[in-house]
């Protein structure tokens, strides 16, 4: 499985999914969470 993750397309998609997730997590941790 680790070898597959190192493949071209999968490696390109990984950060694309990771960044939005990171942003969503940051949003959740903000005090204005109840506003959404």
C-alpha positions in Angstrom: 0.0 0.0 0.0 2.8 2.6 0.8 4.2 2.0 -2.7 0.8 2.8 -4.3 0.6 6.0 -2.3 4.0 7.0 -3.8 2.5 6.7 -7.3 2.2 9.9 -9.4 -1.5 10.7 -9.4 -2.1 9.5 -5.8 0.8 11.6 -4.6 -0.7 14.7 -6.4 -4.2 14.2 -4.9 -2.9 13.6 -1.4 -2.0 17.2 -0.7 -5.1 18.4 -2.5 -7.2 16.6 0.0 -5.0 17.3 3.0 -5.0 21.1 2.6 -8.8 21.6 2.6 -8.9 19.2 5.6 -6.4 21.3 7.4 -8.4 24.5 6.7 -11.6 22.8 7.9 -9.8 21.7 11.1 -8.5 25.3 11.7 -12.1 26.6 11.2 -13.4 24.1 13.7 -10.9 25.2 16.3 -11.8 28.9 16.0 -14.0 30.5 18.7 -16.5 31.6 16.0 -17.5 28.0 15.4 -21.0 28.6 16.6 -21.5 31.2 13.9 -21.5 28.6 11.1 
